[in-house]
Amino acid sequence: MDINWNMVGWIIDMILNGIIWLIIAAFLIPLIEITDKWTRKGIKFMDVADKWIRNILENLFEWIERKNIKIISAFILMIILGILAQLGVIPKLIT
């Protein structure tokens, strides 16, 4: 009987890959649980920052409307919207 060495090599490779992935999963699952806490804190901070930014922008727009400042308001809004566009906040405000 002739031994198919390609098949033996493939079986050894599959077994070793399975063992390696088991080791990787054993180390990554606790790491994922730790980073999950950090992700929750980050999401809470993003919510606070989003509400703060929305409040500031609403107050700024109301103040500009009350004062009826045309040129200065256009310049200030251009600067603010440019900064928000660079930071990627405008798509979040739109949605």
VOVOZA-160356 format. One record per atom (N, C-alpha, C, O): residue number from 0; chain; atom name; z, y, x. Coordinates in steps of 0.1 Angstrom, whole numbers, always signed. Layout:
N
+-----+-------+------+-------+-------+-------+
|  nr | kette | atom |    up | north |  east |
+-----+-------+------+-------+-------+-------+
| NUM |     A |   CA |     Z |     Y |     X |
...
+-----+-------+------+-------+-------+-------+
// end
This chain:
95
+-----+-------+------+-------+-------+-------+
|  nr | kette | atom |    up | north |  east |
+-----+-------+------+-------+-------+-------+
|   0 |     A |    N |    +0 |   -12 |    +8 |
|   0 |     A |   CA |    +0 |    +0 |    +0 |
|   0 |     A |    C |    +0 |   +12 |    +9 |
|   0 |     A |    O |    +8 |   +13 |   +18 |
|   1 |     A |    N |    -9 |   +22 |    +6 |
|   1 |     A |   CA |   -10 |   +34 |   +13 |
|   1 |     A |    C |    -1 |   +45 |    +8 |
|   1 |     A |    O |    -1 |   +47 |    -5 |
|   2 |     A |    N |    +6 |   +52 |   +16 |
|   2 |     A |   CA |   +15 |   +63 |   +12 |
|   2 |     A |    C |    +7 |   +76 |   +11 |
|   2 |     A |    O |    +0 |   +80 |   +21 |
|   3 |     A |    N |    +7 |   +83 |    +0 |
|   3 |     A |   CA |    +1 |   +96 |    -2 |
|   3 |     A |    C |   +10 |  +106 |    +3 |
|   3 |     A |    O |   +19 |  +111 |    -4 |
|   4 |     A |    N |    +8 |  +111 |   +15 |
|   4 |     A |   CA |   +17 |  +120 |   +22 |
|   4 |     A |    C |   +16 |  +134 |   +15 |
|   4 |     A |    O |   +26 |  +142 |   +16 |
|   5 |     A |    N |    +5 |  +137 |    +9 |
|   5 |     A |   CA |    +4 |  +150 |    +2 |
|   5 |     A |    C |   +14 |  +150 |   -10 |
|   5 |     A |    O |   +21 |  +160 |   -12 |
|   6 |     A |    N |   +15 |  +139 |   -17 |
|   6 |     A |   CA |   +23 |  +138 |   -28 |
|   6 |     A |    C |   +38 |  +138 |   -24 |
|   6 |     A |    O |   +46 |  +144 |   -30 |
|   7 |     A |    N |   +41 |  +131 |   -13 |
|   7 |     A |   CA |   +55 |  +131 |    -8 |
|   7 |     A |    C |   +59 |  +145 |    -3 |
|   7 |     A |    O |   +70 |  +150 |    -7 |
|   8 |     A |    N |   +50 |  +152 |    +3 |
|   8 |     A |   CA |   +53 |  +166 |    +8 |
|   8 |     A |    C |   +55 |  +175 |    -4 |
|   8 |     A |    O |   +64 |  +184 |    -4 |
|   9 |     A |    N |   +47 |  +173 |   -15 |
|   9 |     A |   CA |   +48 |  +181 |   -27 |
|   9 |     A |    C |   +62 |  +179 |   -34 |
|   9 |     A |    O |   +68 |  +188 |   -38 |
|  10 |     A |    N |   +66 |  +166 |   -35 |
|  10 |     A |   CA |   +79 |  +163 |   -41 |
|  10 |     A |    C |   +90 |  +169 |   -33 |
|  10 |     A |    O |  +100 |  +174 |   -39 |
|  11 |     A |    N |   +90 |  +168 |   -20 |
|  11 |     A |   CA |  +100 |  +173 |   -11 |
|  11 |     A |    C |  +101 |  +189 |   -13 |
|  11 |     A |    O |  +111 |  +195 |   -14 |
|  12 |     A |    N |   +89 |  +195 |   -13 |
|  12 |     A |   CA |   +88 |  +209 |   -15 |
|  12 |     A |    C |   +94 |  +213 |   -29 |
|  12 |     A |    O |  +101 |  +223 |   -29 |
|  13 |     A |    N |   +91 |  +206 |   -39 |
|  13 |     A |   CA |   +97 |  +209 |   -52 |
|  13 |     A |    C |  +112 |  +208 |   -52 |
|  13 |     A |    O |  +119 |  +216 |   -58 |
|  14 |     A |    N |  +117 |  +197 |   -46 |
|  14 |     A |   CA |  +132 |  +196 |   -46 |
|  14 |     A |    C |  +138 |  +207 |   -38 |
|  14 |     A |    O |  +149 |  +212 |   -42 |
|  15 |     A |    N |  +133 |  +210 |   -26 |
|  15 |     A |   CA |  +139 |  +221 |   -18 |
|  15 |     A |    C |  +138 |  +235 |   -25 |
|  15 |     A |    O |  +147 |  +243 |   -24 |
|  16 |     A |    N |  +127 |  +237 |   -32 |
|  16 |     A |   CA |  +125 |  +250 |   -40 |
|  16 |     A |    C |  +136 |  +250 |   -51 |
|  16 |     A |    O |  +141 |  +261 |   -53 |
|  17 |     A |    N |  +138 |  +239 |   -57 |
|  17 |     A |   CA |  +148 |  +239 |   -68 |
|  17 |     A |    C |  +162 |  +242 |   -63 |
|  17 |     A |    O |  +169 |  +249 |   -69 |
|  18 |     A |    N |  +165 |  +236 |   -51 |
|  18 |     A |   CA |  +178 |  +238 |   -45 |
|  18 |     A |    C |  +180 |  +253 |   -41 |
|  18 |     A |    O |  +190 |  +259 |   -43 |
|  19 |     A |    N |  +169 |  +259 |   -35 |
|  19 |     A |   CA |  +170 |  +273 |   -31 |
|  19 |     A |    C |  +171 |  +282 |   -43 |
|  19 |     A |    O |  +180 |  +291 |   -43 |
|  20 |     A |    N |  +164 |  +279 |   -54 |
|  20 |     A |   CA |  +165 |  +288 |   -66 |
|  20 |     A |    C |  +179 |  +286 |   -72 |
|  20 |     A |    O |  +184 |  +295 |   -78 |
|  21 |     A |    N |  +185 |  +274 |   -71 |
|  21 |     A |   CA |  +198 |  +272 |   -76 |
|  21 |     A |    C |  +208 |  +280 |   -68 |
|  21 |     A |    O |  +218 |  +286 |   -74 |
|  22 |     A |    N |  +207 |  +281 |   -55 |
|  22 |     A |   CA |  +216 |  +289 |   -47 |
|  22 |     A |    C |  +214 |  +304 |   -50 |
|  22 |     A |    O |  +224 |  +311 |   -51 |
|  23 |     A |    N |  +201 |  +308 |   -51 |
|  23 |     A |   CA |  +199 |  +322 |   -55 |
|  23 |     A |    C |  +205 |  +326 |   -68 |
|  23 |     A |    O |  +211 |  +336 |   -69 |
|  24 |     A |    N |  +203 |  +317 |   -78 |
|  24 |     A |   CA |  +209 |  +320 |   -91 |
|  24 |     A |    C |  +224 |  +321 |   -90 |
|  24 |     A |    O |  +231 |  +329 |   -97 |
|  25 |     A |    N |  +230 |  +312 |   -82 |
|  25 |     A |   CA |  +245 |  +311 |   -81 |
|  25 |     A |    C |  +250 |  +324 |   -75 |
|  25 |     A |    O |  +261 |  +329 |   -79 |
|  26 |     A |    N |  +243 |  +331 |   -66 |
|  26 |     A |   CA |  +247 |  +343 |   -60 |
|  26 |     A |    C |  +244 |  +355 |   -69 |
|  26 |     A |    O |  +251 |  +365 |   -69 |
|  27 |     A |    N |  +233 |  +355 |   -76 |
|  27 |     A |   CA |  +228 |  +366 |   -84 |
|  27 |     A |    C |  +235 |  +368 |   -97 |
|  27 |     A |    O |  +237 |  +379 |  -102 |
|  28 |     A |    N |  +240 |  +358 |  -104 |
|  28 |     A |   CA |  +246 |  +359 |  -117 |
|  28 |     A |    C |  +259 |  +367 |  -116 |
|  28 |     A |    O |  +261 |  +376 |  -124 |
|  29 |     A |    N |  +268 |  +365 |  -106 |
|  29 |     A |   CA |  +280 |  +374 |  -105 |
|  29 |     A |    C |  +276 |  +388 |  -102 |
|  29 |     A |    O |  +282 |  +398 |  -106 |
|  30 |     A |    N |  +265 |  +390 |   -93 |
|  30 |     A |   CA |  +261 |  +403 |   -90 |
|  30 |     A |    C |  +255 |  +411 |  -102 |
|  30 |     A |    O |  +258 |  +423 |  -104 |
|  31 |     A |    N |  +248 |  +403 |  -111 |
|  31 |     A |   CA |  +243 |  +409 |  -123 |
|  31 |     A |    C |  +255 |  +414 |  -132 |
|  31 |     A |    O |  +254 |  +424 |  -138 |
|  32 |     A |    N |  +265 |  +406 |  -133 |
|  32 |     A |   CA |  +277 |  +410 |  -141 |
|  32 |     A |    C |  +283 |  +422 |  -136 |
|  32 |     A |    O |  +288 |  +431 |  -144 |
|  33 |     A |    N |  +284 |  +424 |  -123 |
|  33 |     A |   CA |  +290 |  +436 |  -117 |
|  33 |     A |    C |  +282 |  +448 |  -120 |
|  33 |     A |    O |  +287 |  +458 |  -124 |
|  34 |     A |    N |  +268 |  +447 |  -117 |
|  34 |     A |   CA |  +260 |  +458 |  -120 |
|  34 |     A |    C |  +258 |  +462 |  -134 |
|  34 |     A |    O |  +255 |  +473 |  -138 |
|  35 |     A |    N |  +261 |  +452 |  -143 |
|  35 |     A |   CA |  +261 |  +455 |  -157 |
|  35 |     A |    C |  +271 |  +466 |  -161 |
|  35 |     A |    O |  +268 |  +474 |  -169 |
|  36 |     A |    N |  +283 |  +466 |  -155 |
|  36 |     A |   CA |  +293 |  +476 |  -157 |
|  36 |     A |    C |  +288 |  +489 |  -152 |
|  36 |     A |    O |  +290 |  +500 |  -159 |
|  37 |     A |    N |  +282 |  +489 |  -141 |
|  37 |     A |   CA |  +276 |  +502 |  -136 |
|  37 |     A |    C |  +265 |  +507 |  -145 |
|  37 |     A |    O |  +264 |  +520 |  -147 |
|  38 |     A |    N |  +257 |  +498 |  -150 |
|  38 |     A |   CA |  +246 |  +503 |  -159 |
|  38 |     A |    C |  +252 |  +509 |  -172 |
|  38 |     A |    O |  +247 |  +519 |  -176 |
|  39 |     A |    N |  +262 |  +503 |  -177 |
|  39 |     A |   CA |  +269 |  +509 |  -189 |
|  39 |     A |    C |  +274 |  +523 |  -186 |
|  39 |     A |    O |  +272 |  +532 |  -194 |
|  40 |     A |    N |  +281 |  +524 |  -175 |
|  40 |     A |   CA |  +286 |  +538 |  -171 |
|  40 |     A |    C |  +274 |  +547 |  -169 |
|  40 |     A |    O |  +275 |  +559 |  -173 |
|  41 |     A |    N |  +263 |  +543 |  -163 |
|  41 |     A |   CA |  +252 |  +552 |  -161 |
|  41 |     A |    C |  +246 |  +556 |  -175 |
|  41 |     A |    O |  +242 |  +568 |  -176 |
|  42 |     A |    N |  +245 |  +547 |  -184 |
|  42 |     A |   CA |  +239 |  +550 |  -197 |
|  42 |     A |    C |  +248 |  +560 |  -205 |
|  42 |     A |    O |  +243 |  +569 |  -211 |
|  43 |     A |    N |  +261 |  +558 |  -204 |
|  43 |     A |   CA |  +271 |  +568 |  -210 |
|  43 |     A |    C |  +269 |  +581 |  -204 |
|  43 |     A |    O |  +269 |  +592 |  -211 |
|  44 |     A |    N |  +268 |  +582 |  -190 |
|  44 |     A |   CA |  +266 |  +595 |  -184 |
|  44 |     A |    C |  +253 |  +601 |  -188 |
|  44 |     A |    O |  +252 |  +614 |  -190 |
|  45 |     A |    N |  +242 |  +593 |  -189 |
|  45 |     A |   CA |  +229 |  +599 |  -194 |
|  45 |     A |    C |  +230 |  +604 |  -208 |
|  45 |     A |    O |  +224 |  +615 |  -211 |
|  46 |     A |    N |  +238 |  +598 |  -216 |
|  46 |     A |   CA |  +240 |  +603 |  -230 |
|  46 |     A |    C |  +247 |  +617 |  -230 |
|  46 |     A |    O |  +243 |  +626 |  -237 |
|  47 |     A |    N |  +257 |  +618 |  -222 |
|  47 |     A |   CA |  +265 |  +630 |  -221 |
|  47 |     A |    C |  +256 |  +641 |  -215 |
|  47 |     A |    O |  +255 |  +652 |  -220 |
|  48 |     A |    N |  +248 |  +638 |  -205 |
|  48 |     A |   CA |  +239 |  +648 |  -199 |
|  48 |     A |    C |  +228 |  +652 |  -208 |
|  48 |     A |    O |  +224 |  +664 |  -209 |
|  49 |     A |    N |  +223 |  +643 |  -216 |
|  49 |     A |   CA |  +212 |  +646 |  -226 |
|  49 |     A |    C |  +218 |  +655 |  -237 |
|  49 |     A |    O |  +211 |  +665 |  -240 |
|  50 |     A |    N |  +230 |  +652 |  -242 |
|  50 |     A |   CA |  +235 |  +661 |  -252 |
|  50 |     A |    C |  +238 |  +675 |  -246 |
|  50 |     A |    O |  +237 |  +685 |  -253 |
|  51 |     A |    N |  +243 |  +676 |  -233 |
|  51 |     A |   CA |  +246 |  +688 |  -227 |
|  51 |     A |    C |  +233 |  +697 |  -225 |
|  51 |     A |    O |  +233 |  +709 |  -228 |
|  52 |     A |    N |  +222 |  +690 |  -221 |
|  52 |     A |   CA |  +210 |  +697 |  -219 |
|  52 |     A |    C |  +204 |  +702 |  -232 |
|  52 |     A |    O |  +199 |  +713 |  -233 |
|  53 |     A |    N |  +205 |  +694 |  -242 |
|  53 |     A |   CA |  +200 |  +698 |  -255 |
|  53 |     A |    C |  +207 |  +710 |  -261 |
|  53 |     A |    O |  +202 |  +719 |  -266 |
|  54 |     A |    N |  +221 |  +710 |  -259 |
|  54 |     A |   CA |  +229 |  +721 |  -264 |
|  54 |     A |    C |  +225 |  +734 |  -256 |
|  54 |     A |    O |  +224 |  +744 |  -262 |
|  55 |     A |    N |  +224 |  +733 |  -243 |
|  55 |     A |   CA |  +220 |  +745 |  -235 |
|  55 |     A |    C |  +207 |  +750 |  -240 |
|  55 |     A |    O |  +205 |  +762 |  -241 |
|  56 |     A |    N |  +197 |  +741 |  -241 |
|  56 |     A |   CA |  +184 |  +746 |  -245 |
|  56 |     A |    C |  +184 |  +752 |  -259 |
|  56 |     A |    O |  +177 |  +763 |  -261 |
|  57 |     A |    N |  +191 |  +746 |  -268 |
|  57 |     A |   CA |  +191 |  +752 |  -282 |
|  57 |     A |    C |  +198 |  +766 |  -282 |
|  57 |     A |    O |  +194 |  +775 |  -288 |
|  58 |     A |    N |  +209 |  +767 |  -274 |
|  58 |     A |   CA |  +216 |  +780 |  -273 |
|  58 |     A |    C |  +207 |  +790 |  -266 |
|  58 |     A |    O |  +207 |  +802 |  -270 |
|  59 |     A |    N |  +199 |  +786 |  -256 |
|  59 |     A |   CA |  +190 |  +795 |  -249 |
|  59 |     A |    C |  +179 |  +800 |  -258 |
|  59 |     A |    O |  +176 |  +812 |  -259 |
|  60 |     A |    N |  +173 |  +791 |  -266 |
|  60 |     A |   CA |  +163 |  +795 |  -275 |
|  60 |     A |    C |  +168 |  +805 |  -286 |
|  60 |     A |    O |  +161 |  +814 |  -290 |
|  61 |     A |    N |  +180 |  +802 |  -291 |
|  61 |     A |   CA |  +186 |  +810 |  -301 |
|  61 |     A |    C |  +189 |  +824 |  -295 |
|  61 |     A |    O |  +187 |  +834 |  -302 |
|  62 |     A |    N |  +194 |  +825 |  -283 |
|  62 |     A |   CA |  +197 |  +837 |  -277 |
|  62 |     A |    C |  +185 |  +846 |  -275 |
|  62 |     A |    O |  +185 |  +858 |  -277 |
|  63 |     A |    N |  +174 |  +839 |  -270 |
|  63 |     A |   CA |  +161 |  +846 |  -268 |
|  63 |     A |    C |  +156 |  +851 |  -281 |
|  63 |     A |    O |  +151 |  +863 |  -282 |
|  64 |     A |    N |  +157 |  +844 |  -292 |
|  64 |     A |   CA |  +152 |  +848 |  -305 |
|  64 |     A |    C |  +160 |  +860 |  -310 |
|  64 |     A |    O |  +155 |  +870 |  -316 |
|  65 |     A |    N |  +173 |  +860 |  -308 |
|  65 |     A |   CA |  +182 |  +871 |  -313 |
|  65 |     A |    C |  +179 |  +884 |  -305 |
|  65 |     A |    O |  +179 |  +894 |  -311 |
|  66 |     A |    N |  +177 |  +883 |  -292 |
|  66 |     A |   CA |  +175 |  +894 |  -284 |
|  66 |     A |    C |  +160 |  +899 |  -285 |
|  66 |     A |    O |  +157 |  +911 |  -281 |
|  67 |     A |    N |  +151 |  +891 |  -289 |
|  67 |     A |   CA |  +137 |  +894 |  -291 |
|  67 |     A |    C |  +131 |  +899 |  -277 |
|  67 |     A |    O |  +125 |  +909 |  -277 |
|  68 |     A |    N |  +134 |  +891 |  -267 |
|  68 |     A |   CA |  +129 |  +894 |  -254 |
|  68 |     A |    C |  +116 |  +886 |  -252 |
|  68 |     A |    O |  +116 |  +873 |  -252 |
|  69 |     A |    N |  +104 |  +893 |  -251 |
|  69 |     A |   CA |   +92 |  +886 |  -250 |
|  69 |     A |    C |   +88 |  +881 |  -236 |
|  69 |     A |    O |   +87 |  +869 |  -234 |
|  70 |     A |    N |   +86 |  +890 |  -227 |
|  70 |     A |   CA |   +81 |  +887 |  -213 |
|  70 |     A |    C |   +92 |  +879 |  -206 |
|  70 |     A |    O |   +88 |  +869 |  -199 |
|  71 |     A |    N |  +104 |  +883 |  -206 |
|  71 |     A |   CA |  +115 |  +876 |  -199 |
|  71 |     A |    C |  +117 |  +862 |  -204 |
|  71 |     A |    O |  +119 |  +853 |  -197 |
|  72 |     A |    N |  +116 |  +861 |  -218 |
|  72 |     A |   CA |  +118 |  +848 |  -224 |
|  72 |     A |    C |  +107 |  +839 |  -220 |
|  72 |     A |    O |  +109 |  +827 |  -217 |
|  73 |     A |    N |   +95 |  +844 |  -219 |
|  73 |     A |   CA |   +83 |  +835 |  -216 |
|  73 |     A |    C |   +85 |  +831 |  -201 |
|  73 |     A |    O |   +82 |  +819 |  -198 |
|  74 |     A |    N |   +89 |  +840 |  -192 |
|  74 |     A |   CA |   +91 |  +836 |  -178 |
|  74 |     A |    C |  +102 |  +826 |  -176 |
|  74 |     A |    O |  +101 |  +816 |  -169 |
|  75 |     A |    N |  +114 |  +828 |  -183 |
|  75 |     A |   CA |  +125 |  +819 |  -182 |
|  75 |     A |    C |  +121 |  +805 |  -188 |
|  75 |     A |    O |  +124 |  +795 |  -182 |
|  76 |     A |    N |  +114 |  +805 |  -199 |
|  76 |     A |   CA |  +110 |  +792 |  -205 |
|  76 |     A |    C |  +100 |  +785 |  -196 |
|  76 |     A |    O |  +101 |  +773 |  -195 |
|  77 |     A |    N |   +91 |  +793 |  -190 |
|  77 |     A |   CA |   +82 |  +786 |  -181 |
|  77 |     A |    C |   +89 |  +780 |  -169 |
|  77 |     A |    O |   +86 |  +768 |  -165 |
|  78 |     A |    N |   +99 |  +786 |  -164 |
|  78 |     A |   CA |  +107 |  +780 |  -153 |
|  78 |     A |    C |  +115 |  +768 |  -158 |
|  78 |     A |    O |  +114 |  +758 |  -151 |
|  79 |     A |    N |  +122 |  +769 |  -169 |
|  79 |     A |   CA |  +130 |  +758 |  -174 |
|  79 |     A |    C |  +121 |  +746 |  -177 |
|  79 |     A |    O |  +124 |  +735 |  -174 |
|  80 |     A |    N |  +110 |  +749 |  -184 |
|  80 |     A |   CA |  +101 |  +737 |  -188 |
|  80 |     A |    C |   +94 |  +731 |  -176 |
|  80 |     A |    O |   +92 |  +719 |  -176 |
|  81 |     A |    N |   +91 |  +739 |  -166 |
|  81 |     A |   CA |   +86 |  +734 |  -153 |
|  81 |     A |    C |   +96 |  +725 |  -146 |
|  81 |     A |    O |   +92 |  +714 |  -141 |
|  82 |     A |    N |  +108 |  +729 |  -146 |
|  82 |     A |   CA |  +119 |  +721 |  -139 |
|  82 |     A |    C |  +121 |  +708 |  -147 |
|  82 |     A |    O |  +122 |  +697 |  -141 |
|  83 |     A |    N |  +121 |  +709 |  -161 |
|  83 |     A |   CA |  +123 |  +697 |  -169 |
|  83 |     A |    C |  +111 |  +688 |  -168 |
|  83 |     A |    O |  +113 |  +675 |  -168 |
|  84 |     A |    N |   +99 |  +693 |  -166 |
|  84 |     A |   CA |   +88 |  +685 |  -165 |
|  84 |     A |    C |   +88 |  +677 |  -151 |
|  84 |     A |    O |   +85 |  +665 |  -150 |
|  85 |     A |    N |   +92 |  +684 |  -141 |
|  85 |     A |   CA |   +94 |  +678 |  -128 |
|  85 |     A |    C |  +104 |  +667 |  -128 |
|  85 |     A |    O |  +103 |  +657 |  -121 |
|  86 |     A |    N |  +115 |  +669 |  -135 |
|  86 |     A |   CA |  +126 |  +659 |  -136 |
|  86 |     A |    C |  +123 |  +648 |  -146 |
|  86 |     A |    O |  +130 |  +638 |  -146 |
|  87 |     A |    N |  +112 |  +649 |  -154 |
|  87 |     A |   CA |  +109 |  +639 |  -163 |
|  87 |     A |    C |  +118 |  +639 |  -176 |
|  87 |     A |    O |  +119 |  +629 |  -183 |
|  88 |     A |    N |  +124 |  +651 |  -179 |
|  88 |     A |   CA |  +133 |  +652 |  -190 |
|  88 |     A |    C |  +125 |  +655 |  -203 |
|  88 |     A |    O |  +129 |  +651 |  -214 |
|  89 |     A |    N |  +113 |  +661 |  -202 |
|  89 |     A |   CA |  +106 |  +666 |  -213 |
|  89 |     A |    C |  +101 |  +654 |  -222 |
|  89 |     A |    O |  +102 |  +654 |  -234 |
|  90 |     A |    N |   +96 |  +643 |  -216 |
|  90 |     A |   CA |   +93 |  +631 |  -224 |
|  90 |     A |    C |  +105 |  +626 |  -232 |
|  90 |     A |    O |  +103 |  +621 |  -243 |
|  91 |     A |    N |  +116 |  +626 |  -226 |
|  91 |     A |   CA |  +128 |  +622 |  -233 |
|  91 |     A |    C |  +132 |  +631 |  -244 |
|  91 |     A |    O |  +137 |  +627 |  -255 |
|  92 |     A |    N |  +130 |  +644 |  -242 |
|  92 |     A |   CA |  +133 |  +654 |  -253 |
|  92 |     A |    C |  +123 |  +653 |  -264 |
|  92 |     A |    O |  +127 |  +655 |  -276 |
|  93 |     A |    N |  +111 |  +649 |  -261 |
|  93 |     A |   CA |  +100 |  +648 |  -271 |
|  93 |     A |    C |  +103 |  +636 |  -280 |
|  93 |     A |    O |  +102 |  +636 |  -292 |
|  94 |     A |    N |  +107 |  +625 |  -274 |
|  94 |     A |   CA |  +110 |  +613 |  -282 |
|  94 |     A |    C |  +124 |  +614 |  -287 |
|  94 |     A |    O |  +128 |  +605 |  -294 |
+-----+-------+------+-------+-------+-------+
// end
